[in-house]
Amino acid sequence: MHRLSIRRKTMSQVDLIDARDAFKHVQDDSALLICAYESDEKFHKLQLDGAIPLSEFQAIAPKVANDKELVFY
């Protein structure tokens, strides 16, 4: 899994995060878990607990807090 804060890092600065840590961050609401597939059909096939589809993230991205971690899978 990859973690980044879109407002503070470029793609070359993406951090890798352990799945267990990612799950903890999603559970304590310090991170959003985002399926990186553009297809909502693929999202539904590969959905992880607590994840949102890329299309939903794109709709809410302007409102996401600057300090919110973004975890893509």
C-alpha positions in Angstrom: 0.0 0.0 0.0 1.1 3.5 -0.6 0.5 6.5 1.6 0.8 10.1 0.7 -0.6 13.5 1.5 -1.4 14.9 -1.9 -0.8 18.5 -0.8 2.7 17.8 0.7 4.3 15.2 -1.4 5.0 14.4 -5.0 4.7 10.9 -6.5 8.5 10.5 -6.0 8.0 11.1 -2.3 5.3 8.5 -1.7 5.8 6.4 1.5 5.1 2.7 1.7 2.9 1.6 4.6 2.3 -1.8 6.1 -1.2 -3.1 5.7 -1.7 -3.4 9.4 -0.6 0.2 10.0 -2.9 1.4 7.1 -5.8 -0.4 8.6 -5.2 1.2 12.0 -5.0 4.7 10.4 -8.2 4.1 8.5 -9.9 2.8 11.7 -8.9 5.9 13.8 -10.0 8.2 10.9 -6.5 9.7 10.3 -6.4 8.2 6.8 -8.6 7.5 3.8 -8.3 4.2 2.1 -8.7 4.6 -1.7 -8.9 2.0 -4.4 -6.8 3.3 -7.2 -8.7 1.6 -10.0 -10.7 4.0 -12.1 -13.4 1.3 -12.7 -16.1 1.2 -10.0 -16.7 -2.4 -11.1 -13.1 -3.3 -10.2 -13.5 -1.5 -6.9 -16.5 -3.6 -6.0 -14.6 -6.8 -6.9 -11.5 -5.8 -4.9 -12.9 -3.6 -2.2 -11.2 -3.6 1.2 -13.0 -2.9 4.4 -13.2 0.9 4.9 -12.1 1.8 1.3 -13.7 4.2 -1.1 -13.6 4.1 -4.9 -11.4 6.5 -6.8 -14.5 8.3 -8.2 -15.7 9.1 -4.8 -12.3 10.4 -3.7 -12.1 12.6 -6.8 -15.5 14.1 -5.8 -14.4 14.9 -2.2 -10.7 15.6 -2.7 -11.1 19.4 -2.5 -12.7 19.0 0.9 -10.2 16.5 2.4 -8.2 18.0 5.3 -4.6 18.8 4.5 -3.3 16.5 7.3 -5.4 13.5 6.2 -3.3 10.6 5.0 -4.3 9.1 1.7 -3.7 5.4 1.4 -4.0 4.0 -2.2 -4.2 0.3 -3.1 
